[in-house]
Amino acid sequence: MSSDEEDIDLNEDTASQLETITDDGNDLMDIEDPLPSTQNSPAASPPQNLPNTRQVDLSINPQLLTCKSYDCVPLAAAVHPSPISSLAVTPCYRWILTGSEDGYIRKWDFFQSMNGKTSLTQAQRHHHVDSVTLAGVLSSWWENEETVKPNETDELLNTSTEPKLSAVYSLAIHSEALWAVQGCENGSINLTTVRHDEGKTHHVFRNHAGPVSVLLITPSETELISGSWDKSVLEWDLNTGDVVRSYDGHSSQLSCAQFQPMYAPNVPDTMDDAVLWNQKNQNTLMTTSIDGQSLIWDRRESTKAARRLKVPDRTPPWCLSACWSADGSKIYMGRRNGTVDEYDFASQKWVQSFRMPANSGPVSYVASMPNGKHIICASNDNIRLWNTTTESSFTIRPETEPGFAKPSKTASVIPFSILSGHHGGTISHISIDPTCKYMITTSGNRGWDGTSTNACLFYDISATL
């Protein structure tokens, strides 16, 4: 694909590119052809004063906010030839981007896949559980190319200047899928268009000295947060392409970055409250590195040092994933020793830990559910839906003596259920849509340690009352 750099107005009027979506409250995504043909159609109605963004209903079913548990069933598999290192989704979940170690980015139509447009072959079904019968619908694909700086071309006399493929360790996509950013192994970040001229690079952000492992677009979609193996976290202005801030403090490769949620589950269930479950507080940013450190940043105070979450005693320094609770009051971090640590955000203190069963392996990914009680923990053996409010022998709490912890003495209660689908591989990403109806899981080691099953599964989520 082309890697020519050129200027592009990312905030131009995009109404002509957006789907026509009804507002009748039905499932908005079961539309086979969102752009009806104009052939033999009546004259178009006069234009109306519509906003330049899609009118997508992201309200959540109130039962999903108060349910006792969730039933997550895998239905479709997006077939990949190599480990999947990155995942990016639009809020409406129509378009899914996956980045693999083979250097290719694949664009999937999620609802075409879930509506059963294509089925897996018998040989492909053999690798999955019985419920997985549908195949992911691949819309398009393009290469993730490392481009050479223009001023270095003359210096590379004996080296080819042709762009080379780079493993895609990080991805982020615009809310309307107009453009995306993708990290490269040489530290550059490509800004490419998605809805038109797919995969064409229009700008390259250059500053990092190592592979870019974290990309996060701010809620306002005017800045970009990037983290790299060079231990740096940078904030970019997407309008100018310049670095506007550096978040210094990490001493190892960056593994995760998330903004704090703004949803308050104790507020009466109204339409506005339901939508707020997917809203983020762009002033509070959490970043984690693979050495187990987690830093909390207040983006309004550029000169103030970050608040640091202390690693509990007897806990190995390692963390590939961390997440906020639904209301933003707690933080969960997956560890190499098969535990998930829970922290209180207000006090930055360790509250308790949840120990996976023996031989489960490191916890490579964690995600929280909207009811405020359940989290999803991904280990090498399985993915588990864990009830954090259930007392069991798997819960570890600190004693009065500093640094001493022991399992809580409770009857043999199993606080988790196993989600079918993955087994025997490192989970690189878990994504849950804003309405909590669907979930996507991918397998890959993101360039670090671990094996992969090359699996990308699409789940259906329902409430268990």
ABEGO torsion letter per residue (X at the ends): XBABBBBBBAABBAAAABBBBBAAGBBAAABABABBBABGBBBBBBBBBBBABBBBBABBBAAAAABABBBBBBABBBBBABBBABBBBBAAGABBBBBBAAGBBBBBBAAAAAAGABBBBAAAAAABBAABABBBBBABBBBBBBBBBAAAAAABAABBABBBBBBBABBBBBAAGABBBBBBAAGBBBBBBAABGBGBBABBBBABABBBABBBBBAAGABBBBBBAAGBBBBBBAAAGBBABBBBGBABBBABBBBBBABBAABBBBAAAAAAAABBBAABBBBBBAAGBBBBBBAABAABBBBBBBBBBGBBBBBABBBBBAAGABBBBBBAAGBBBBBBAAAGBBABBBBBBBGAEBBABBBBBAAGABBBBBBAABBBBBBAABBBAABBBBBABBGBBBBBBBBBBBABBBBBGBBGBBBABBBBBAAGABBBBBBEAGGBBEBBAGBBBBBBBBBBX
